[in-house]
Amino acid sequence: CTVTIPKGDEDLHSIISRWSDLGVKLPFAVVVPSTEEDIIAVINFASQNSLHVVPGGGGHGVFVPIGEKTIYLDMKNFNSVAVNKEESSVTIGGGAVTGEIIKACVAEGCYTLTGNSDALGVAGYFLGGGNSFITGLHGLAVDHVLSIRVASASGSVITLTPSSTGAEASLFSTLRGAGHGLTAILSLTLRTFPIAALSLPDSKIWNRKLILPGTAIAQAATLFTSLLPPPGPLLPVLIFGRAPPGTPAAGAPMLIISANYYGPSASAEAAAAPLLTPEASATAILATTTLVDFTAMNASSAAMSAHGGFKETYNAMLATISPASITSAFAQFVAFGAANPSAAARTYAVFGAWSTGAQLANAAIPNNKTYFAHRDRGVFFQFTPWYTDPATRGAADAAARGVVRTVRESDDASGLERVIFANNMIFGQEMGEVYTREGLEEVTAVKREWDPKGVFWSP
Ligand SMILES: Cc1cc2nc3c(=O)[nH]c(=O)nc-3n(C[C@H](O)[C@H](O)[C@H](O)COP(=O)(O)OP(=O)(O)OC[C@H]3O[C@@H](n4cnc5c(N)ncnc54)[C@H](O)[C@@H]3O)c2cc1C
């Protein structure tokens, strides 16, 4: 067990590495436990000394404050992955990251519900619901958990399963969607599915990608919305970004439409037909149709996973989105970059869409309570300002809130509640947008019961 206690004059990054530095200061200590006993010792020490424990996995959560009262429990040694083919399950250590899980599963001919960045901690991802490449077919990661092993704030180690009863049943449910800051996850077991059952071409994922100049925003918005609502196997995304250094139009606003299909090529071509027309390709800087290895499914998001700098994940879960709102959101994205040149290069926005059928069906299964509240929303939007000068925060916040307001126009007109995704809470998140009022009351009661002293920092 390694313990690092900063003296106070160190460079932050020599002590702790996080996806975003927002709200991150030197902690009281960083502990890298090797055993469950180490973790219990940390919990007991924090409890006795009015400190807060923050277990860290991939470090991708932007909503977690870290400071002089924090013991940062870096779970990186708890990175085991054990696939059980007979039981169609995978047991994942509390510090394991997505890329390792995908590799281990694919080696056994299966997959589980993993996020879109190889660097994501799987425990942290699971605790907020877990939205994966396969949400349209299977629902959420929290719908497919077989057991969770935790160290509680009182220092006990418990294994929770769908058969748990009483307070343990409530904790099991709460960890499924509203689980940040309740316990330390030692491991969790998720269901796996055979890759062969997807009937993929050559066991690979069909992908169609168009890269368009910013001037083609109206066309991009129409193309993206023409794919909605997608069938279960189709996962379309639309990204706002800027051409990277070294490319002919470096720094110019650009658009990427990418659609993965988790099924046979012929069905993929039918589902993504609007992206395959000559008109769609005509304005594209690049138009490709490729088959992607399962283990490389997250390669294109590697740049978005880099640690450091200041980032926030302003987001909205939507029922509908109109081409007009997308076009207006893009104009605001471009204007933010123009007014804040140091933030322009890396700031991005992304729309994703999936079929809600599987997640709604899962919610209807009796005795299957989770805290993923907004299963009827099939369009996700995120605006991520990414800057290096903290003075940019005000401008970033104003721009992001404006863009999110814009993409909500259709839902607002229908009188729908404004909601966001737990895994992408922003720093200082208003919790009423994440959970229902009733859910929030229940979660608060579970927190009081399991962690009355607030040993674990919780949103
Ligand atoms: C580039 C990027 C891509 C993303 N893609 C997706 C996606 O496809 N689907 C999706 O659902 N979400 C996605 N997210 C959101 C992500 O799932 C959440 O930010 C998640 O909380 C990150 O977990 P982490 O371990 O990487 O981060 P950390 O900051 O290390 O942890 C985040 C939270 O989880 C807690 N936590 C982590 N490990 C443990 C543990 N072992 N025990 C108890 N608590 C723990 C932390 O204490 C903290 O509260 C993405 C985020 C980014 C930045």
PDBQT file of the ligand as one rigid body, heavy atoms in Angstrom, charges set to zero:
ROOT
HETATM    1  C1  LIG A 501     -14.101  10.889 -22.399  1.00  0.00    +0.000 C 
HETATM    2  C2  LIG A 501     -15.264  10.375 -21.592  1.00  0.00    +0.000 A 
HETATM    3  C3  LIG A 501     -16.087   9.385 -22.114  1.00  0.00    +0.000 A 
HETATM    4  C4  LIG A 501     -17.170   8.913 -21.369  1.00  0.00    +0.000 A 
HETATM    5  N1  LIG A 501     -17.978   7.947 -21.910  1.00  0.00    +0.000 NA
HETATM    6  C5  LIG A 501     -19.021   7.464 -21.202  1.00  0.00    +0.000 A 
HETATM    7  C6  LIG A 501     -19.869   6.450 -21.745  1.00  0.00    +0.000 A 
HETATM    8  O1  LIG A 501     -19.688   6.001 -22.873  1.00  0.00    +0.000 OA
HETATM    9  N2  LIG A 501     -20.895   6.007 -20.982  1.00  0.00    +0.000 N 
HETATM   10  C7  LIG A 501     -21.120   6.476 -19.720  1.00  0.00    +0.000 A 
HETATM   11  O2  LIG A 501     -22.045   5.997 -19.063  1.00  0.00    +0.000 OA
HETATM   12  N3  LIG A 501     -20.323   7.434 -19.188  1.00  0.00    +0.000 NA
HETATM   13  C8  LIG A 501     -19.300   7.933 -19.896  1.00  0.00    +0.000 A 
HETATM   14  N4  LIG A 501     -18.502   8.908 -19.357  1.00  0.00    +0.000 N 
HETATM   15  C9  LIG A 501     -18.773   9.370 -17.986  1.00  0.00    +0.000 C 
HETATM   16  C10 LIG A 501     -18.082   8.445 -16.987  1.00  0.00    +0.000 C 
HETATM   17  O3  LIG A 501     -18.726   7.196 -16.969  1.00  0.00    +0.000 OA
HETATM   18  C11 LIG A 501     -18.122   9.035 -15.583  1.00  0.00    +0.000 C 
HETATM   19  O4  LIG A 501     -17.418  10.241 -15.572  1.00  0.00    +0.000 OA
HETATM   20  C12 LIG A 501     -17.524   8.062 -14.564  1.00  0.00    +0.000 C 
HETATM   21  O5  LIG A 501     -17.864   8.483 -13.276  1.00  0.00    +0.000 OA
HETATM   22  C13 LIG A 501     -16.027   7.979 -14.702  1.00  0.00    +0.000 C 
HETATM   23  O6  LIG A 501     -15.483   6.991 -13.885  1.00  0.00    +0.000 OA
HETATM   24  P1  LIG A 501     -13.897   7.000 -13.639  1.00  0.00    +0.000 P 
HETATM   25  O7  LIG A 501     -13.565   5.879 -12.744  1.00  0.00    +0.000 OA
HETATM   26  O8  LIG A 501     -13.189   7.094 -14.927  1.00  0.00    +0.000 OA
HETATM   27  O9  LIG A 501     -13.692   8.407 -12.911  1.00  0.00    +0.000 OA
HETATM   28  P2  LIG A 501     -13.291   8.785 -11.416  1.00  0.00    +0.000 P 
HETATM   29  O10 LIG A 501     -13.273  10.264 -11.432  1.00  0.00    +0.000 OA
HETATM   30  O11 LIG A 501     -12.093   8.061 -11.001  1.00  0.00    +0.000 OA
HETATM   31  O12 LIG A 501     -14.544   8.304 -10.614  1.00  0.00    +0.000 OA
HETATM   32  C14 LIG A 501     -15.808   8.914 -10.844  1.00  0.00    +0.000 C 
HETATM   33  C15 LIG A 501     -16.719   8.683  -9.656  1.00  0.00    +0.000 C 
HETATM   34  O13 LIG A 501     -16.843   7.289  -9.424  1.00  0.00    +0.000 OA
HETATM   35  C16 LIG A 501     -16.344   6.974  -8.133  1.00  0.00    +0.000 C 
HETATM   36  N5  LIG A 501     -15.592   5.720  -8.221  1.00  0.00    +0.000 N 
HETATM   37  C17 LIG A 501     -14.652   5.351  -9.125  1.00  0.00    +0.000 A 
HETATM   38  N6  LIG A 501     -14.186   4.116  -8.825  1.00  0.00    +0.000 NA
HETATM   39  C18 LIG A 501     -14.827   3.726  -7.699  1.00  0.00    +0.000 A 
HETATM   40  C19 LIG A 501     -14.778   2.568  -6.894  1.00  0.00    +0.000 A 
HETATM   41  N7  LIG A 501     -13.965   1.544  -7.152  1.00  0.00    +0.000 N 
HETATM   42  N8  LIG A 501     -15.581   2.514  -5.810  1.00  0.00    +0.000 NA
HETATM   43  C20 LIG A 501     -16.428   3.527  -5.504  1.00  0.00    +0.000 A 
HETATM   44  N9  LIG A 501     -16.511   4.646  -6.231  1.00  0.00    +0.000 NA
HETATM   45  C21 LIG A 501     -15.722   4.738  -7.325  1.00  0.00    +0.000 A 
HETATM   46  C22 LIG A 501     -15.450   8.130  -7.754  1.00  0.00    +0.000 C 
HETATM   47  O14 LIG A 501     -15.291   8.234  -6.365  1.00  0.00    +0.000 OA
HETATM   48  C23 LIG A 501     -16.196   9.299  -8.357  1.00  0.00    +0.000 C 
HETATM   49  O15 LIG A 501     -17.282   9.677  -7.564  1.00  0.00    +0.000 OA
HETATM   50  C24 LIG A 501     -17.429   9.421 -20.078  1.00  0.00    +0.000 A 
HETATM   51  C25 LIG A 501     -16.612  10.420 -19.549  1.00  0.00    +0.000 A 
HETATM   52  C26 LIG A 501     -15.551  10.898 -20.297  1.00  0.00    +0.000 A 
HETATM   53  C27 LIG A 501     -14.719  11.987 -19.721  1.00  0.00    +0.000 C 
ENDROOT
TORSDOF 0
